[in-house]
Amino acid sequence: NGFKLKEGRFKLDIRKKFFTLRVVRYWNRLPREVVAAPSLEAFKARLDEALGNLV
């Protein structure tokens, strides 16, 4: 997708458990059409569809 987030590297293990750091890997794997949704409703619908295709 065009909105990739950068994964940081930290010396302390406690930082690895932060929510913002845990979701980066999953966010970067989302398809472009999900991330580039024009509205929150469209994002939710497209996310449900993308996750449904994984199961």
Secondary structure as UniProt FT lines:
FT   HELIX           13..17
FT   HELIX           19..22
FT   HELIX           24..29
FT   HELIX           32..35
FT   HELIX           40..54
//
